[in-house]
């Protein structure tokens, strides 16, 4: 292995650093400043829990972030101290050194060094799979108990007394002995802060008062009515309108929301009647209208769509549509332009959510990409849902037979080749591709098919096998959770499970395989020769007419931005 390759292996910053888009530097700098400001009080609290001086908390919170940026390989892993580790540090060091003494900090640093050496040795010995033997109930119980102990250990600060003890029982037994020494100004201030935090989590004003209506009878009805309790109070994503009388009393209140993707919305109506108030819940069809928007990239796609007031769901669709042509992480350039025509789904004339992108255009580094949604025309005898998808305006489908990757954002850590197995410690063929990703990341089926196997299988741990057309099958292994069952039909992009490290695994990742007629194939080679399918000759005249309309709509959307600039 060359010196440069070895250096890149141990310093990943040498791989991604030269390709960093400097246009993102300002936005990343703001994000870093915000995180730093949040870390300051958090790190002081961690130091307090560990019995360390405040500056130790600052070092422990910020230094790992800088070091991991240089030596780390994950873009999503969080590093630094946590409440549980701080508490464990205090409990361990207090056994050998008195808290507050000169040697306490030295002992805590030695404990951190020993812990680090043990973790390095376990990593070198590939013992990460031992984490599989820690059951979820055990971990949940440990975290819950730690939370109780943390809360109890802070009573001495709330009461202003020298409360002693390392365990919950010791603290509980020592508390009555210290009640006579309670410092009441400290207690009053602490209770006031707790009361403020509790009240801040509640609604600042009841719903009616926030909308300028003061009607005690209506407020009492909302608190007691089952439909209002279940569907309105404390529920996000509701569009609420009301009518009030001249005396500021409620006459009618309506809340609308669209909970599912079934083309329907729900309407809760509360009206005043001669005998009081009544409520009813209705399910009604959404109506679709067309919206146009456009924007220019200055830093990132989502920053530009936010500036153009485009809903996040539309932005995500935009990125997904052009994901095969544009690398939205590395290939965006300042000045890139986009236009989009999308559905706005309305209930009673109010926009409840965004629908499907109908057509879109993206100009990246001077190259224009266009796409439109096309659905087969409905026939009178049709009994199955019409097929639809995204196409270029020339009629080429953007949907390929297989996705390029089963994970949306990831990197390949081990390819289809001979390798030294990290657990078995032998050279053997690696008959798939490994993708690094955090535990819980969604794993997508790369194509339409049927689940042939879903369960636990030897070294694969939790594994899903999907059978596709043309004697092709795909395998998704080491999952932390399986979301499908044998015999279930799955569509391209559907989540079949979540990334994990079950089976013979040294860390969270996905092992992915392609098999054609039972023979293992390189997934990356399959992805490169993954052809698109054009519109059929029979549908071409209908498609061309729809494409002409899409061109006009996109021209109008782009012209709207030019007019706003002028």
N, C-alpha and C positions, 0 to 999 in steps of 0.2 A: 504494500500500500504506500502511495506517495506521501510526502510530508504534508502537502496541501490537503489531500483527502483525509489524512489523519487529523489535521488541525480542524477541518470542517466537521469531522465526526464529534470532536470534543468541544468545539465552539460553534454551535449552530448559527450564531450571529454572523459568521463568515459566509453562510449560505444565503440568508435572507437579507442581511444588511445591504449588500451592493444593489439589490433589486428594490429597496424601499422607495416608495413614491414620496418624494419630498413635498409634493403638494398637500399631503396629509399632515405635515409637520405642525402647522398651526393648530389644527383641530386636535391632534394627539397631545400637543402641549397643554391645551385647555383641559383635556381629560385628565392628564397627569396632575395638573394643579388641583382639580376638584378632588381626585382620589387622595392626594396628599393632605388636603384640608380635612377630609373625612377621617384619615388615619390618625391625625394628631390626638383628638380626644379618645379614640378607640385604643390607641397604643398606650395612653396613660392609664386607661382602665385595666388593660392586660397587665401592666407593670404592677398596679395596685393588687390585683388578684395573686400575682406571683410573689409579692413581698419584695419587689425590686424597686430601685430608684426610678423616677419618671424617665430619665434619659435612656435607661435600658429598654423601655418599651418602644421609644422612638427608633433606636438602632434595630431592634428585633423586627419591627414592622416594615422599615424602609430598606434595610440592607438586602433582605432576601429578594425583594422585587428587582433590585438592580442586578444582583448576581444571577437570578433566574433568566432575566432578559438576555444575558450573555451565554449562559451554559444550558438553559432549558430548551426543550423541543416542542412543548405544547403552547398553543396560543390562548388556551382557555383555563389552564390550571391556576388556582389561587394558592399563593404561598404566604407564609408569615405565621405569627402566633395566633392562637385561638383561646377562648375562655377555658376550655377543658384542659389544654396543655399548660396554661398558666396556673390553674388550680393544682394540677398534678405536680408541677414544679415546686409549688409551695409545700405541698404535702410531703414530698420526697426530701427536700432540703431541710425542712424543719426538724426532721428526725435526727440529723447529725449536727446542724448548726443553728443557733438561735437567730430568729428573724430580727433584722436590724443591726446585727453585728457586722464587723468589718469583713469577716470571712464568708458571710452569706452570699455576696455577689460572686466571689471566687468559686464557691461550691456550686452555685447555679450554672456558671459558665462551664465548669467541669462536667456537670450533668449533661449539658447541651452537647459538649464535645463527645462524650461517651455515646450518647444517643445517635449522633451523626455517624460515628465510626461503626456502630452496630448496623445502622441502615445501609451503609456502603457495603459492608461485608455480606449482608443478606442479599443485596442487589447483585453483587459479584457471584454469589452462590446460586442465583436464580431461585430464591425462596419466596418470591412474591405470591406464588400460588397458595401459600399458607393462609392468606387472607380469606380464601374460599371456605375455610373451616370456622370462621366467625359468623355465627348465624345472625340474621337481622334482629330477632327479638333480644339477643344478648347486647348488641350494639345500641339498640333503642333504649333498653333498660339502663345501660351505662350512661348514656347521654342525659336521660331524664334524671337519674340520681345525681349526676354532676350538676345539673341545673339547680336542684334543691340545695345541694351543698354550697354552691356559689351564693344563692340567695341568703342562706343562713349565715355564711361567713361575713356578709356585708352588714349584719345587724349591729356589729360593734361601731361601724361608721354612722349608722342611722341613730343609734342611741347615745353615741359619744362615750362609750365605756370600753375598758380593756378586756373584751371578751376573749377567753382562751379556749383552745380545742381544735383538733384537726379533723374530727369526725362529726357527723350530724348529732350523735348522741352526746358527745362531749360538749358541744356548743349548747344543746338543749339543757343539760344539767348545770352548766355554768351560768346560764342566763339569769335564773332567779337570784343568784348570789350577787349580781351586779345591778339589779334594778334600783337599788337605793342610790347608786352613783350616776343615774341617768342625767345627761346634760340636756336640759329642756330646750334651750335655744337651738341646739343642733337637731333635736328630735322634731321640733316644730318646722324648721326649715326643710328637713327631709320629707316629712309628711306633706308639706305644701307642694314640693316638687313632684312627689308621687301622685297627688291629687290632680295636679296640672297635666301630667302625662296621661292619666286615665281619662280625664275630660277631653283632652285633645284628640283622643282616638274616637270619641263619640262625635256625632254630627254637631256642627256648630249651632245649627238651628233645626228644628223640625221642618219637614218638607214644606208644609203650608206656609210657615213663616218665611222660609227662604224665598218663596214665590210671592210674598207680599199679602198673604191672606191670613186674617186672625179670626178663626172660627173654632171655638172650643168644642162645639158639638161635632163638627166635621173631623177634628183631630182625634176625638175620642172614638169615632167610628173607624178611622183608619187603624187605630191601635187594636181594635177588637175584631175587625172583619177578617175572616180567614183568607179570602182572596187577596186583600191588600197586604196582609202579613206575608203571604207566600210569594207574591209576584211584584210587590212595589217597594215596601220599606226596606232600606238597606241593600237594594238590588242595583247594581251598576248596569249601564247600557240601556236605560229606559229613556224614551223621549216623552216628556210630560207636558201637557197643556191643560189649562183650566179656565173656567169662567166664574166671575165673582159678581155679586150684586152691588148695589149702590152703598150698602152698609158693610161692604168688605166681607160678606159671608159667602161661602162656597156654594155655587150652583151646580157645577159639573167639572169633573176631573177625568182626563183620559191619559193613559200611559200606553205606549206602543213599543214593541221590540220584536226582533226576528231571531229566535233562538237557534234555528236549524237552517240547513241548506236546502230546504224542500220547497222554496218559492212561496212560503206563507209567513204571515206575521200574526202576532197576538195583540189584542187590544183589551185593556182593562178599563171599564167605564164605571165611574162612581157618580151618581146623580142624586140631587135632593128631591124628595117626593113629599107629598102632604103628610106622610106618616114618619118621615125621617130621611135616612139615606139608604140607597140600594146599590149593589155592585153586580157586575156581570163580566164574564170573560168570553171573548170571541176569537176564533181563528179565521183569518181572511187572507185572500191572495195578494201578494205583492205586485206592484206594477213597476215596469222598467222604463227609465228614461235614459237618454244618452248624454254623457258629459265629455267635454274635450279639455285637454290640458297639455302644456308643454313646458320645458325647462332647459336649463344649461348647467352642466356640471362645473362646480367650482372646487369641491373637495371630494364628496362621495355621492353615490346615487341617492341614498335616503335623505341626505341634506338637501339635495336639489329638489326631490319630490316634496319634502316638507315645505320648502320655499314656494313651490307651485301649488301648495295645498291639495296635494294628491293623497288619498288615503293609503295607509301602510299596506293594506291587502292588495291594492293595485300595484304598489311598488314591488312587492314580493312577486307578484305575477310577472311583472316586467322583467325582473332579474331571472326568473325561471324560464321564460319564453326564449330569451337570448343567451341562456347559460351555455349552450353548445357552441356559440360563436364569439362571445365576449367574456373575458375573465374580469368580473366586476371587482376583484380584489387587487389586481395588478395592472390591468390594461386600460383603466379609465384615464382620460386626459382632461385637463382643464380646458373648457371650451367645447367638449362633446355635447351634443344636443339630442333631445328626445321629444317625441310627440306621442300622445296616447289618447285613444277614444275608448271609453269604458261605460259600463252600465251603472246607473244609480238606482237602487231598489227602494221603492217608496211605499209607504202605507198611509192612506188618507192624505196624500200630497206631501208628506214629510219624508225626507231621506233618512232611512234607517241604517243602511249599510251599502257598501260598494259591491257591485257584482263582477261579472266577467270582463276582462279586457277584450274589446271587439277588434281593434286594430292598433298597431303601434309601429313607430319608426325610431331607430337609434343610429346616430352618426358617431362612430367611434374612430378617432384618429383619421378622419377624412373618409372612412368607408361607411356606406349606408346599408343598414339592415332593416328589413321590413317584415311584418308578420300580420296575419289576420286570422280570426276565428271563422271556421267554415264547418257547417253542419249539413249532413245530407238532407235534401228536401223530404218533407213528410208525405207519405203516400197514403191513400185512403185505406188500403188493406194492411197497413203496417201494424204489427202487434208488439214489436220490440222497440226499445228506445233508439232514437236516431244516433248514429255515430258522429262525433265531431272532434275537431282538433285544430291546431295552429299550423298554418301553411305560409310559405313565402307568397308574395303576390304573383309569382310566376307559376304557382301550383305545386311546389315541392313541400312535402310534409316536414315539419320541424320535429315531429315525434319519430324517433328511431325505434327499431325493433327492441333495442335494449338501451337502458341508461348507461352512461359512461362509468358511473360509480354508484354503489349501493348506499353511500353516505354523502350527504349534500356538501359538507365542507370538511375535508380531511386531507391526509397525506399518506402516501405509501411508505411503509417502514420495512417491508420485506416482499420481494417480488417472486415471480415464477422461475425458480432456479434452484440449484444445489446450495445448501447452506448448513452451517453448524447449528444443530438444534439446541436452543438455549436451556432446555430442561433435560433432555435425554443425553446431551453432551456427545452426540455423534453426527457425522456428516450424512445428510439424507436429502432427497429431493423435496422441495417445498412446492406442492402441487396447487398453489393458489396465490392470492395476494393478501397481505395484511394491511389494514388501514388503522392508523392510530386515531383515537377519538375518546373523549371522556365517557365514563360510565353513564348510561342513560340516553346517549345520543340515538336518535331514530335511525333504524336500518330499513332501507326501502327495497322492495322487490324491483329488480332491474327490468322486468318485463311481465306481460300478462301470463298467467298460468294457474296451476292448481297445486296446493300444498300436498306434497307426497309424504313428508315426514315432519313432525314437530315434537321434539322431546329431548331427552338427554341421551348422549351417545359417546361413551368412552372419553377419549382425550378432547373431543370437540366440546364437551360440556353441553350446554343448551344449544341446540342446533335446529335450523329450519331448512328443508330441502323443497324447492319449488320446481315442478316439471312444466316446461314450456313446449312450444311447437317444434317440429323438426328434430325430435329426439334430443332436445337440449334441456339441461337442468342446471340449476344454480344452488349453491350451498352457502349458508350464513351461520357461522359458528362462534362459540364463546359468548353467547348472548346472556345478558343479565335477566331478561324477561322475554317470553314468547307471546306474541299478540295474535297468533293465528292457530288454527287446528287442522289436523289432517283432513283432506278432502275439500277444504275451503277454496273457492276461487278467489284469486287476488289479481289486482290490476297493477299496471306499471306505476311505480311511485308509492304504492300502498305500504304502510309501515308493517313489517312482519315481526319486528322485535326491537330490543334496545341493546346497545353495545354493553359488554360486560367483560369478565375475565374468568368465566367458569371453565372447567376442564383444565387441560395442561396449558396454562397461560401465565406469563410473568407480569402482566399488566393489562389494563383495559384496552382492547382493540377488537376489530372484526376480522376474522379469517373468511375470505370469500373465494369460491371456486366456480369454474365453468366446466361442465362435462357435456360433450357431444358424442352420442352413441356410447356413453359410458367411458369415453376417453377424456382425460384431463386436458384442458386447453388454457393458454395464457389469457386471463381476463383482459389485460391491457391490449393484446393483439386483437381480440374479438371486438373491443370497443372502437379500435381504429378502423376496422373494415365494416363498421355498422352502417349500412346504407339506409337512405330515406326512401319513402314510397310516395310517388306523385299522385295527384288526383286522377281518378279513372277517366278514360276518354268519354264515357257516357255523361259524367258530371261536369266535364270541362266547360261547356257553354254556360251553365248555371254559375260555376265558380268564377269565370271571367267577368260576368256581370257584377257579382258581389265584389270582386277585386277592384273594378272600376269605381264602385261606390266607396270602397275603403280608401282609395287614392285621394278622392275628393275630400273625404272627412279628415284625413291626415294633413292634407294641404291647408284646410281650414284651421286645424289645431295648431299647426306651425305658424300660420299667419297671425293667429291671435297673440302669440308671444312677441312677434316682431312689432305688432301694433302697440303692445304695452311698453316695449323698449323705446319706441319712437315717442 
